[in-house]
Amino acid sequence: LVSVLVAAASFEVVKNATFSKESTIEPAIVLCAGLASLCGLHSTAVWALCALYGRSALGMKRDSAFQNLRDDLSSIRRRGFFTFSASLLLFSIEVGLLLLRDLPDQIRVPIGMLAATALYFIFSDWKKIYDKASILFTGEPLPAAKDGESR
C-alpha cells in the first residue's frame, strides 16, 4: 500500500512538472519523482505476486512448493525490498527538494539543513533495517531462536 501511494504521488509530480531555463532544481525533482514512482511500482508488483503465489501454495497445502518458491524468488524479493526502500528514500528527497523550491528565501537554508538532517536519519534507519532484514530474503535458513525467544 505504501509503495502504491509513493508511486501515485510521485507520478503526479512528474505529470505536472514544468521546466524553465532558469530552474536547476526542477529536473532533480522530476528525476527523484520518476525513479520513486518506478521503484514503487516494482516493489508493489513483486510483493503482490510473491504474496499471491505464496499464499496459494500454502492454501493448497503444498508446503514444499512454497519453500521452493521462497528459495527461487529470494533474489527478486530482496530486490523488491530494496526498491521499496529506495522509493521511500527518493520520495523523501523529492519532498525535500520541493520544500527548497517553494519556500521563501529567508527560511530556505535552515529548512534545507533540517531536511538534510532528517534524510540522514531516514537513510541511517533504513540501512539498519535493511541489513537486519536481509536474511529474510536470501533463501538461507533463519537462525535458531535463542532460549526464551520466539520468532
Phi, psi and chi 1 to 4 in degrees:
 res  aa     phi    psi   chi1   chi2   chi3   chi4
   1 LEU       -  -43.7  180.0   61.4      -      -
   2 VAL   -62.0  -42.9  172.2      -      -      -
   3 SER   -61.7  -38.1  -67.3      -      -      -
   4 VAL   -65.6  -42.2  172.0      -      -      -
   5 LEU   -64.0  -43.7  -65.3  173.2      -      -
   6 VAL   -63.0  -45.5  166.2      -      -      -
   7 ALA   -61.2  -43.9      -      -      -      -
   8 ALA   -67.1  -45.8      -      -      -      -
   9 ALA   -64.1  -42.3      -      -      -      -
  10 SER   -68.1  -37.5  -66.1      -      -      -
  11 PHE   -63.4  -36.6 -177.6   71.4      -      -
  12 GLU   -61.2  -39.6  -80.8  -61.8  -48.9      -
  13 VAL   -62.9  -44.8  169.2      -      -      -
  14 VAL   -63.2  -45.6  171.5      -      -      -
  15 LYS   -63.5  -34.9 -169.4  170.4   78.3  170.0
  16 ASN   -97.8    8.5  -64.2  -37.5      -      -
  17 ALA   -68.7  139.6      -      -      -      -
  18 THR  -129.0  136.9   56.2      -      -      -
  19 PHE  -109.1  140.0  -68.3   95.5      -      -
  20 SER  -124.6  155.6   69.3      -      -      -
  21 LYS   -64.3  -26.1  -68.2 -176.5 -179.2 -176.3
  22 GLU   -79.9  -22.3  -56.1   84.9   43.1      -
  23 SER   -78.4  123.0  176.2      -      -      -
  24 THR  -104.1  -17.6   56.6      -      -      -
  25 ILE   -89.7  -27.7 -160.9  167.5      -      -
  26 GLU   -59.2  -44.0 -164.5   68.8   30.1      -
  27 PRO   -61.3  -36.5  -23.6   32.8      -      -
  28 ALA   -66.4  -39.5      -      -      -      -
  29 ILE   -62.6  -47.4  -67.5  168.5      -      -
  30 VAL   -65.1  -39.4  171.8      -      -      -
  31 LEU   -61.1  -49.3  177.9   64.0      -      -
  32 CYS   -61.1  -42.7  -76.4      -      -      -
  33 ALA   -64.5  -44.3      -      -      -      -
  34 GLY   -63.4  -44.9      -      -      -      -
  35 LEU   -67.0  -39.1  -69.6  173.8      -      -
  36 ALA   -62.1  -40.6      -      -      -      -
  37 SER   -64.7  -46.6 -172.1      -      -      -
  38 LEU   -64.3  -43.1  -69.6  172.2      -      -
  39 CYS   -63.2  -41.0  -73.3      -      -      -
  40 GLY   -62.6  -41.0      -      -      -      -
  41 LEU   -65.1  -42.6  -69.3  172.1      -      -
  42 HIS   -61.8  -49.4  177.3  -96.8      -      -
  43 SER   -64.9  -36.5   64.7      -      -      -
  44 THR   -61.5  -46.8  -60.9      -      -      -
  45 ALA   -63.9  -44.6      -      -      -      -
  46 VAL   -61.0  -51.0  165.8      -      -      -
  47 TRP   -69.3  -36.7  -68.8  109.6      -      -
  48 ALA   -65.0  -45.6      -      -      -      -
  49 LEU   -69.6  -41.9  -68.4  171.8      -      -
  50 CYS   -61.8  -42.7  -74.9      -      -      -
  51 ALA   -65.5  -44.0      -      -      -      -
  52 LEU   -60.0  -52.6  173.0   73.9      -      -
  53 TYR   -74.7  -32.4  -67.5  120.1      -      -
  54 GLY   -64.5  -46.6      -      -      -      -
  55 ARG   -65.7  -35.4  -72.5 -177.8 -178.1  142.5
  56 SER   -62.0  -45.6  -65.5      -      -      -
  57 ALA   -62.0  -44.3      -      -      -      -
  58 LEU   -67.1  -38.0  -68.6  173.9      -      -
  59 GLY   -65.1  -28.5      -      -      -      -
  60 MET   -90.1    8.4  -66.6 -174.5  -64.7      -
  61 LYS    58.4   42.2  -59.0 -163.4 -175.6  -46.1
  62 ARG  -112.8   68.3  -60.9 -168.0   57.5 -157.0
  63 ASP   -59.7  -38.0  -68.1    2.0      -      -
  64 SER   -68.3  -36.6   63.4      -      -      -
  65 ALA   -64.9  -39.8      -      -      -      -
  66 PHE   -61.7  -45.3  170.8   76.1      -      -
  67 GLN   -62.9  -41.6 -172.3   61.5   40.7      -
  68 ASN   -62.9  -42.9  -71.5  -21.4      -      -
  69 LEU   -61.9  -45.5 -177.7   70.1      -      -
  70 ARG   -58.4  -45.5 -179.7 -175.3  172.3  -84.0
  71 ASP   -67.9  -45.4  -66.1  -15.9      -      -
  72 ASP   -66.7  -30.4  -68.2  -14.2      -      -
  73 LEU  -100.6   11.3  -61.2  179.9      -      -
  74 SER   -59.7  -41.1   65.1      -      -      -
  75 SER   -68.6  -34.3   64.7      -      -      -
  76 ILE   -71.5  -40.2  -65.4  171.2      -      -
  77 ARG   -64.2  -39.3  -70.7 -168.1  -24.7  -88.9
  78 ARG   -63.3  -43.8 -174.7 -179.4 -170.8  118.4
  79 ARG   -64.2  -37.7 -162.8  167.6   35.0 -110.1
  80 GLY   -63.1  -39.2      -      -      -      -
  81 PHE   -65.7  -40.7 -178.0   66.1      -      -
  82 PHE   -64.5  -45.4  175.9   80.4      -      -
  83 THR   -68.9  -30.0   56.4      -      -      -
  84 PHE   -62.4  -49.9  169.6   71.9      -      -
  85 SER   -63.3  -40.8  -60.0      -      -      -
  86 ALA   -63.6  -38.8      -      -      -      -
  87 SER   -63.9  -38.2   72.9      -      -      -
  88 LEU   -67.8  -42.8  -66.0  177.7      -      -
  89 LEU   -65.5  -46.0 -176.3   61.5      -      -
  90 LEU   -62.0  -39.1  -73.0  161.8      -      -
  91 PHE   -64.1  -40.0 -175.7   69.4      -      -
  92 SER   -62.5  -43.4  -60.1      -      -      -
  93 ILE   -64.1  -42.0  -65.7  168.9      -      -
  94 GLU   -56.7  -46.7  174.5 -170.3  -23.3      -
  95 VAL   -62.2  -43.6  169.9      -      -      -
  96 GLY   -60.0  -42.9      -      -      -      -
  97 LEU   -67.1  -37.4  -69.0  172.0      -      -
  98 LEU   -63.3  -39.3  -73.4  166.4      -      -
  99 LEU   -61.1  -46.8  -77.4  171.6      -      -
 100 LEU   -61.7  -37.8  -73.0  176.3      -      -
 101 ARG   -69.4  -39.6 -177.8 -167.0   70.3 -174.3
 102 ASP   -99.8  -12.2  -64.5  -20.4      -      -
 103 LEU   -78.5  151.7  -73.6  172.7      -      -
 104 PRO   -62.0  150.9  -16.3   24.7      -      -
 105 ASP   -54.4  -39.9  -70.1  -19.1      -      -
 106 GLN   -67.2  -21.1   61.7  -90.2   26.6      -
 107 ILE  -115.2    2.0   62.2  171.1      -      -
 108 ARG   -61.9  -46.0 -172.5  171.6  -68.6  153.5
 109 VAL   -66.7  -50.1  171.1      -      -      -
 110 PRO   -63.5  -38.5    1.2   -4.2      -      -
 111 ILE   -68.7  -37.2  -62.9  -61.9      -      -
 112 GLY   -61.3  -41.7      -      -      -      -
 113 MET   -66.3  -39.6  -69.5  170.4   53.2      -
 114 LEU   -63.7  -43.7 -176.8   63.2      -      -
 115 ALA   -63.7  -42.0      -      -      -      -
 116 ALA   -63.0  -40.1      -      -      -      -
 117 THR   -64.0  -44.4  -58.3      -      -      -
 118 ALA   -60.8  -42.4      -      -      -      -
 119 LEU   -62.7  -37.2  -76.2  173.8      -      -
 120 TYR   -59.6  -47.5  168.0   78.5      -      -
 121 PHE   -68.7  -36.8  -74.0  110.5      -      -
 122 ILE   -60.3  -48.8  -70.4  167.7      -      -
 123 PHE   -64.2  -41.6 -179.6   76.7      -      -
 124 SER   -61.1  -46.5  178.2      -      -      -
 125 ASP   -64.9  -42.8  -71.3  -12.1      -      -
 126 TRP   -58.3  -44.2  164.8   76.9      -      -
 127 LYS   -63.1  -41.7  178.9   78.0  171.1  106.8
 128 LYS   -62.8  -45.6  -72.2  175.5 -170.5  169.6
 129 ILE   -64.0  -45.6  -66.8  167.8      -      -
 130 TYR   -58.6  -45.5 -174.6   80.1      -      -
 131 ASP   -63.0  -42.9  -70.6  -15.0      -      -
 132 LYS   -72.2  -38.0  -65.0  -69.7 -176.0 -176.1
 133 ALA   -83.0  -13.8      -      -      -      -
 134 SER   -60.2  -26.7   64.6      -      -      -
 135 ILE   -61.8  -26.3 -166.5  169.4      -      -
 136 LEU   -69.7  -19.0  -60.2  173.0      -      -
 137 PHE  -113.8    7.1  -52.1  106.2      -      -
 138 THR   -89.8  -17.5   60.9      -      -      -
 139 GLY    85.8   -5.2      -      -      -      -
 140 GLU   -78.1  153.9  -60.5  -66.1  -38.4      -
 141 PRO   -62.7  142.6  -10.8   18.2      -      -
 142 LEU   -73.0  145.9  -65.6  174.4      -      -
 143 PRO   -64.8  152.6   17.4  -23.6      -      -
 144 ALA   -66.6  146.3      -      -      -      -
 145 ALA   -68.9  144.0      -      -      -      -
 146 LYS   -73.9  160.5  -64.5  177.6 -174.6  172.5
 147 ASP   -53.8  132.0  -70.7  -22.1      -      -
 148 GLY    82.8   -3.2      -      -      -      -
 149 GLU  -104.6  150.5  -70.9 -176.7   -3.8      -
 150 SER  -117.1  155.6   63.1      -      -      -
 151 ARG   -90.5      -  -90.4 -157.2 -123.8  161.7
